[in-house]
Amino acid sequence: MNNTRSATICLWLTLTFFAAFMVFVMKNCVEDLEKELGQINNRINEDVKSIHILKAEWSHLNNPERLRNLAAKHIALEPIKPEQIINYALLPFEYESDAATRKMLARQNITNQAIANKELHKLAKAQQ
């Protein structure tokens, strides 16, 4: 009986030590996961701050008044003149014989169209 009792006590001690060891391992795992969670939360907060800064910069860069000033400073836009408008049919296409012929036809077509537009412009002014 003494032998059975000592075996039972050894078994319970072994189970107790095993349970304590497992609790220790789980505690360390939880601490590691909490550290990782803290780092992830810190990175999320940094990203949120970066997003707020980027949104503020984007708002500044897309300010309509600022864009208007930049466009006036860097882009010299003028109203379109009637001479600048041509029909699609007047442009040379790839199926025409060669590059020199295409360029010549394009120049002739554009010149003819510009002359016709000038005449229309004169007629419009005369009617006013």
Secondary structure, DSSP 8 states (H G I E B T S, - for coil): -HHHHHHHHHHHHHHHHHHHHHHHHHHHHHHHHHHHHHHHHHHHHHHHHHHHHHHHHHHHHT-HHHHHHHHHHH-------GGG---GGGS--TTSS-HHHHHHHHHHHHHHHHHHHHHHHHHHHHH-
